[in-house]
Amino acid sequence: MKKIAIGCDHGGVDLKNKIIKHFKKQFSFIDCGTNGYDSCDYPDFAFKVGEKVSSKEADFGILICKSGIGMSIAANKVKGVRCALLDNVKNATLSHMHNNANVIALGSNDVSIRKAYQIIKAYDDATFETRHQKRIDKITQYENK
C-alpha cells in the first residue's frame, strides 16, 4: 500500500479529511496537519509534507490550501520535491508522466471534492515515462548547485 503524506492549512481541512476517508483503503496516510480552522501558516505544512516525500517516508504528497499556489511554492523549496499545482485530470496525468511530480497541490476553492478524487486517481494511475529523465536530471543538477 502506498504511503501518502498529506497536509493543509485552515482552508483545506475539510477537503483533506474527505480525501483521507475516500482513499483509506487504497493508501496509508501520514497526516501532517493542520486539523483545525484557526488561521495558520501554509509553509509549515508544505515543508512537513515535502520532507516526508524527500526522505522517502512517503511515496508522494498531497497539499491543500484555498488556491494551492502558496503550498506549491513552499513545497518546491524542499530539496528533491517537484510539486505540481493541479486543477484537472489531464495535467494530473502529465505531471506524473512527464515531470515525475512527487507532490501535488490542490486549491480547495478551485476543485470540487469529486474533481479532487479524480485528480488524485489520475495522478496515481499515471507512470513516469523515463524518456523525460534527462529533464528531471537537469532540474536536480540545478537544485544541487
Disulfide bonds with the S-S distance in Angstrom:
none
